[in-house]
Amino acid sequence: MSNPLDSPPRSVKEFTSVKWQEWFYLLWAKRKNKRIETNGNPAKGTSAPVETYLNNTVGLKFAVGDSVYFNLALPDDWVPNTDLTFEAHFYSSNTTAARYVRGSLDWQACALGEAITAPGSSGTLDTGDILMGTTANQLGAVAFPVIPGTSLSFDDHIFLKLTRTAATGTAPASPADNPVLMHFEIEYTAYVIRAR
């Protein structure tokens, strides 16, 4: 990137361009990890998980093939080229050893002006087999691989589809011990303005 001071901005529009935003943040900001947290009630897929209540909680109980959808826009303070990480928080009534679940996350990054049927970049993240705990209703978390920041741009809209897929190992009893999604967490690297 060339130094913008070599060619100062000639208008408000030019000053607020992505190039100038990046240089402003590089000169005046530091970095910090931030989280976007969603609840367990996103839009449901055609094969939908079951809404499940326990004590004062509500979540979505997933059978194999069930899916939900999340949409978000990249936050304005996202640091360009940094990855997005994902984590699902869930519980299960399973108490049997050596039981596994698995999930996949289909993602698309679409800029304004692009057709949502032909996004600029897309992919699928797979958790691999996840060994379940043997304490009933214990809250746990599973991390997904990252969406690489080099596939994203300022103002991208991110479309996500979370699906429970078949594990290679033995699955928990269904439907009794199917995993219940409580919420979904997205972490990104943000710029924070320095105190002068």
C-alpha positions, -999 to +999 in steps of 0.1 A: +000+000+000+014+034-009+016+062+016-016+083+013+002+113+025+020+114-009-014+122-025-037+139+001-075+134-002-093+159-025-128+153-012-148+139+018-156+108-004-120+101-010-110+107+027-136+081+038-124+056+013-112+021+024-076+031+017-078+061+041-097+041+067-069+014+067-042+041+071-061+058+099-064+026+118-027+016+112-015+050+126-040+055+154-054+022+165-044-010+183-060-045+180-083-064+202-104-096+199-141-091+200-171-115+199-205-115+183-228-139+201-261-152+187-288-170+206-300-204+199-330-193+178-318-184+143-337-192+111-343-230+109-335-251+078-360-273+059-349-301+083-352-282+115-339-289+150-364-291+178-369-262+202-360-276+237-365-262+272-345-271+303-348-251+335-348-214+324-330-222+291-341-227+255-320-243+228-323-263+196-319-301+196-302-313+165-307-347+148-283-356+120-292-335+089-308-306+109-296-271+101-300-234+110-290-202+093-273-170+106-266-138+087-243-110+097-223-080+083-186-077+090-183-051+117-168-017+108-139-022+132-128-056+117-091-056+109-086-065+072-072-099+064-077-113+099-097-145+103-131-152+117-134-180+143-165-198+153-176-218+184-209-235+191-220-239+228-242-269+235-252-296+260-265-331+259-281-356+283-256-382+271-238-403+298-224-430+277-187-431+269-173-430+233-202-412+217-195-386+189-212-358+171-201-338+141-210-305+125-203-284+094-206-247+087-212-236+051-203-199+046-206-173+019-191-138+018-211-114-004-204-077-010-230-051-018-237-053-055-229-090-058-256-116-064-262-138-033-263-167-057-227-159-068-209-147-037-173-134-039-160-163-018-174-193+000-165-226+017-174-253+042-158-258+077-159-293+093-155-300+130-145-336+125-158-360+152-164-344+186-162-367+216-192-360+239-189-356+276-205-382+300-220-357+325-256-351+317-265-316+306-230-302+310-225-271+289-196-275+264-181-258+234-168-269+200-146-248+178-148-248+140-119-241+116-116-204+107-128-184+077-096-169+063-095-132+065-079-130+030-113-143+016-131-113+032-135-076+024-149-045+042-187-044+042-190-081+033-222-098+044-216-133+058-242-160+053-238-191+075-256-225+075-248-247+105-256-284+101-252-315+122-236-342+100-230-379+106-200-387+128-176-415+119-178-428+155-208-440+173-235-413+177-254-407+210-289-422+215-314-404+192-335-384+199-330-385+237-293-375+237-291-354+206-270-322+212-288-290+221-274-258+207-275-229+232-257-202+212-232-195+185-201-173+190-181-155+163-148-139+172-129-113+151-100-090+154-110-054+159-093-020+158-095+000+190-086+037+189-055+044+210-057+067+240-034+097+234 
